[in-house]
Amino acid sequence: QDAIVRESDLKTYEALENNNELTLRVVASLWWERSQGLEQLDELKNLRTKYTTNLVKPTTVKIMQDGLVENYTAVLVDPYLMPGQIKGIPMVEPELLKKAVTAIDASGFQVHFHALGDGAVRQSLDAVEESIYENGRLGNRHHISHLQLIHPDDFERFVELDVVANFQPLWAYTGDYLTELAAPFVGPERLRWSYAIKTIQNTGAKIAFGSDWSVTSANPFHQMETAITRQSASTITALENKPVDPEQDIPLFIEESIDLETAIDAFTINAAFVNNIEEETGSLEVGKIADLVVLDQNLFQIEVRDISETKALLTLFEGRVVHGSLEEL
């Protein structure tokens, strides 16, 4: 799922597919311009109609609801621990967000929310709840991405509202970005719910993983290891590009650790669910498309700290080799 797509991007995908050079399926998240209102929905529908192909589906609308905790633009339920009672900046006014999500949902689009702060997460959930009240449950598989902080009162709402929790687990480690730039301004009680993957899983909600590339690495093996260990998966931190200090590399709330099978599911069948293609791909089953990778080691037979060293030897897309070589296996 490409998180920010405009028409120029769709034209690029179209050219690649026409030249038989596109080697992946793309769910395009059409960018919601927060400076505009509901009038932009007609153009998004037109883009969906014009550019939907076998491999490209512009069936999602991306709404960026807040910014970053580090610069106090992530929206919090309660103020940051600093002068001014600052709660962050909602990119879309909450009541307008409810109207927008309801209209987008009624038009058959999935909504892909960007929400890091617990306030933005709540606003996103509130908007989905409003859409269900107005439209019923249309099954559009809305998902909230990032989820750095979630208020405990909202944990159960993911499963209640059929919202997928889309985490980027590469961030779930104790780095300076968290301990120095976030912790002093959110306090220990809220910090405890940093990337609360296990807690959300325990509610029965569906967990999916993404990369947030190009902001961070798209390597799923680094992310799996971090999700399990809650520590940096590299000697160079992925987010801060500096050596890891072993004395500081303590797990980030190890009680939020998940197991390997959960991590693999989040990157495969659950990610396919988010993209509405789990009946075609996302798992190795008779009758599904031959989308698969051959790895250089069995993830279930190695030490967890070696998962990040995994390499893909071969990648098949619809049975066609797009990386590596069958002869060299």
C-alpha positions, -999 to 999 in steps of 0.1 A, spaced: 0 0 0 15 32 -12 7 57 15 7 90 -5 -5 89 -41 -15 117 -64 -23 115 -101 13 118 -112 21 87 -92 -8 68 -108 5 77 -143 39 63 -133 23 30 -121 2 29 -153 33 33 -175 51 5 -156 22 -19 -158 18 -12 -195 55 -20 -201 52 -52 -180 76 -38 -155 54 -36 -124 63 -65 -102 40 -59 -73 3 -52 -65 -4 -16 -55 -32 -3 -34 -28 34 -39 -38 57 -10 -51 88 -26 -40 119 -7 -67 138 12 -59 175 9 -67 189 44 -70 225 29 -101 212 10 -134 197 21 -158 171 8 -158 186 -27 -125 167 -34 -142 134 -31 -156 135 -67 -121 138 -81 -109 109 -60 -137 88 -74 -126 98 -109 -90 88 -102 -103 54 -89 -123 49 -121 -95 61 -145 -66 42 -130 -79 9 -116 -62 -19 -134 -52 -55 -127 -23 -45 -105 -32 -10 -93 -62 -2 -71 -67 34 -61 -92 23 -35 -79 40 -4 -79 76 9 -51 87 31 -59 112 59 -30 126 79 -46 135 112 -16 146 132 22 151 132 49 139 155 53 136 193 89 149 190 77 184 178 44 184 197 23 182 166 10 147 174 -24 151 190 -28 139 226 -59 134 247 -42 153 276 -17 182 272 20 177 267 40 182 299 51 217 290 38 253 294 8 263 273 -16 233 276 -5 221 241 -23 191 228 -9 190 193 -24 199 159 -53 180 144 -48 182 106 -85 178 100 -109 194 125 -126 164 143 -162 172 133 -152 177 97 -132 144 99 -164 126 109 -182 140 79 -153 132 56 -148 96 67 -186 90 66 -187 103 30 -155 84 20 -168 52 35 -202 56 18 -183 59 -15 -167 25 -10 -132 37 -2 -110 24 26 -96 51 49 -59 50 58 -53 73 88 -20 86 99 -22 90 137 7 89 162 -8 105 193 -35 90 214 -57 120 206 -55 116 169 -61 78 173 -93 86 192 -104 112 166 -99 86 139 -118 60 158 -146 85 165 -148 92 128 -151 55 119 -177 51 146 -197 79 131 -195 63 96 -209 31 110 -237 50 126 -246 67 93 -237 40 68 -238 7 87 -208 -17 85 -197 -16 49 -166 -37 54 -141 -12 39 -113 -23 63 -102 11 76 -69 12 93 -49 35 115 -12 37 108 17 44 133 -1 43 167 28 55 187 5 61 216 -30 47 223 -52 57 252 -62 27 273 -98 36 269 -95 31 232 -79 -4 231 -111 -23 227 -125 1 201 -103 -14 173 -121 -47 174 -155 -31 181 -152 -9 151 -134 -34 128 -104 -11 125 -70 -27 117 -41 -16 139 -13 -9 114 20 -6 133 55 1 121 75 -21 145 109 -8 136 102 22 159 94 0 190 128 2 207 144 25 233 161 51 213 169 88 218 140 98 197 117 83 224 137 87 256 149 123 250 124 138 226 92 122 237 94 108 272 99 141 291 69 156 274 44 128 276 53 113 310 58 77 321 21 67 322 15 76 286 49 64 275 40 29 287 16 26 258 43 32 232 36 8 203 13 -14 224 12 -42 198 6 -71 222 -21 -52 241 -40 -45 209 -36 -81 198 -50 -94 231 -82 -75 224 -88 -96 193 -82 -68 169 -63 -75 137 -26 -64 136 -9 -55 104 27 -43 99 41 -17 74 74 0 69 67 37 65 93 36 38 110 59 28 110 74 63 124 41 76 137 8 62 114 -14 43 133 -45 54 107 -67 71 133 -89 89 146 -59 110 111 -51 118 101 -86 129 131 -88 152 123 -55 168 87 -64 173 99 -96 192 128 -82 211 116 -46 215 152 -36 209 171 -22 179 176 -49 153 209 -35 141 242 -22 156 233 11 138 198 23 148 175 25 119 159 58 129 189 77 143 217 63 121 242 60 149 258 31 168 237 14 195 249 18 230 246 -17 246 240 -2 280 211 19 267 197 -9 245 171 -21 270 138 -35 257 110 -10 252 82 -24 275 90 -61 268 54 -70 278 44 -57 244 66 -82 227 49 -106 202 59 -140 189 74 -147 155 43 -163 140 23 -131 149 50 -109 133 50 -130 101 12 -129 99 12 -92 103 35 -88 73 18 -114 51 -18 -126 55 -29 -96 76 -13 -71 53 -31 -89 24 -63 -85 44 -58 -47 47 -53 -46 9 -84 -68 4 -65 -95 -15 -62 -122 12 -82 -147 -9 -56 -144 -37 -23 -141 -18 -7 -135 16 -3 -172 24 10 -204 8 -21 -223 -1 -33 -244 -30 -53 -222 -54 -36 -189 -44 -12 -169 -66 24 -179 -65 37 -149 -47 65 -161 -24 100 -157 -12 127 -182 -5 149 -172 25 184 -182 33 174 -194 68 144 -208 86 132 -181 109 118 -206 134 151 -224 138 175 -195 145 181 -171 174 158 -142 175 187 -117 172 196 -133 139 163 -127 122 175 -93 110 203 -110 91 179 -129 69 182 -125 31 157 -133 3 173 -156 -22 144 -157 -46 112 -138 -51 83 -150 -73 55 -127 -84 26 -146 -99 51 -175 -104 76 -153 -123 111 -148 -110 116 -111 -102 146 -114 -78 173 -140 -76 176 -172 -97 161 -206 -95 193 -221 -109 213 -206 -80 193 -221 -52 
